[in-house]
Amino acid sequence: MSSLELRAQIASARRIVVKLGTSSLVDATGAVSQQKIDRIVDAIEARIRRGTDVVVVSSGAIAAGMGPLGLKVRPQDLATKQAAAAVGQIHLAQSWGQSFARYGRTIGQVLLTQSGAGVRERARNAQRTIHRLRQIGAVPIVNENDTVATSEMRFGDNDRLSAIVGTLISADALVLLSDVEGLYDRNPAEPGAQLIDEVRSGNDLEGVQAGDGGVFGTGGMAAKVSAARLATRGGVPVLLTATELIEQALDTADVGTVFHTRPERRLNAWKFWALYAADAEGVLRLDAGAVKAVTRGGTSLLAVGITGIEGDFHAGDIVEILGPESEVVGRGEVAYDAHELASMLGKHTAELAEHQRRPVVHADYLSNYASRL
């Protein structure tokens, strides 16, 4: 598929996720700009009227809380960040609600945490909530719940969150909006910087220099590229461009940089969740032969190749799979409790009791990192 064909596909997509960075929503002081939000909503409304379902992933809660709390600099300690988010989430939701109300639309706020998305049933609940909001005509506004998320259990930035949401709801496209026109091969302020029209694989990113976030945000261009590649792993194509170009982005999609999916490397919904969202409850350590077998793909993990286990996991939990040098191999859904598996390690199938002859991790429920983009 050519770049033009992919852009046409994004322009006609029936279900899209639109992610807005903090800088797109606030003024120079960090206060929520109703004028900016109104313009964004105008463009989203135009797309909705063309028959597209739109889910918004909105950053900005912490920045929106800074002004009311009298904070001049983005807080660094967790408690102040959470306090700012608690204040800012209210202001941000009110701004989105007020803007969509101009068109007679209701919004629904969906606050997610990494720990919530990491539990399958909670992830499904979030999926059902977003789906139901869309069914009844409300626009879902998704954000990370910074008031309760810990530094160890965060998505890291809303770019990554938008990629996970896009895959969770089987979106047809993800539109990542920030303050830069697209992906450049270096800082766009430098002479000779070139806009990259499309990214098909990691080879297209060789030599590309991507920076970090700005004054109010956390997700710079590097985070956006990572999120775009993550989304394409789940089969969701991506358009990356500036919020200033939102009208074109949501109309013809003939701006910015597009990221292609690779059907031959697409992960199904379960494997995507297991690799990128799920909480791992334990660890399986493999010998070199088992590593080679499972990274080929299509091979189940048997007890004979496991040299050790860690954690008090249960059948059905997600476990991290490591090689003999502690290298990360992948993840999978384990079929046995830890205490039972401990007695099975290193044994051939014929040596096990009848009820223990199932694979420890079936190939259908095993994802390895070897095939990542």
Secondary structure, DSSP 4 states (H G I P E B T S, - for coil): --HHHHHHHHHT-SEEEEEE-GGGTB-TTS-B-HHHHHHHHHHHHHHHTTT-EEEEEE--HHHHHHHHHT-SS---SHHHHHHHHHHHHHHHHHHHHHHHHTTT--EEEEEE-HHHHTSHHHHHHHHHHHHHHHHTTPEEEEEE-TTT--TTSS-SSHHHHHHHHHHHTT-SEEEEEESSSS-BSS-TTSTT--B--EE-SGGGGTT-------SS-S--HHHHHHHHHHHHHTT--EEEEEGGGHHHHHHT--SSEEE---GGGPPPHHHHHHHHTPPP-EEEEE-HHHHHHHHTSS--B-GGGEEEEES---TT-EEEEE-TTS-EEEEEE-SS-HHHHTTTTT--GGGS-GGG-S-SB-GGGEEEGGG--
